[in-house]
Amino acid sequence: MDSFIKTTTRKHGIQFYNYNEFINVEKMDDDGYGTTQKANCGLKVALKSLNVGHEEPLSGIYKR
């Protein structure tokens, strides 16, 4: 795993999962930022795959 990802997830208490740990993965939506899927890994989650090189700021895809 990239050192930036390791540092960031550790610093912010974010749990890292490998994609193959998710079950029942179903596509929900495609938008300008990427693809959204729903899945399960012991709890229901949403997965967002970002399009590489997207010019819009990432702040448009999350809420604080």
N, C-alpha and C positions, 0 to 999 in steps of 0.2 A: 504494500500500500504506500502511496506517495507520502512523503514526510509532512507536507502541508495538511493532508487529510488526517494523518495521525495526530498532529499537534492540535488542529482545530477541534476534532471530535473529543479529544481528551480535555482540552481547555473548557469546552462548553458542555461537557457531560452528555455528549451525543453517542448513542449506541450504534456501532457499525455492524451491518449484516451483509453477507454475500448474497447476491441475487438468487442463487440456488437454494437458499434457506426459506424462500417464500413459496407458499402453495396457493392454489386456486387463483392464479394471476389472470385477471381479465382486463382488457382494454376498456377504458371509460371515455377518453376524449383525446383528440389531437388539436393543438392550438399553435399559435405562432412561436411559442417557447419550446414545445416538445410534446411528448406523449404522457398522458396520465393513465395509470392502471390502479386497480384495487387488488389487494392481495391479503394473505394471512401469514403470520409468523408467530402464532400464539395469541395475537390480537389483530384486529382489522386495521390495515394501514393503506395509505395511498402512496404510490410510487410515481415520481416525476422524472422522466428522462429528458434532459435538456438538449436542444439542438446545438451542436458545436458551432461557434462563430456567430451566434445570434447577436445582433447589434443593440437590442433594447436592454436597458438595465435590468438585472435580476430582481431588483426591488419590486418589480411589477408582478411577481409570481408568489409572493408570500405576504402574510400579515403579521404584525407584531402584537 
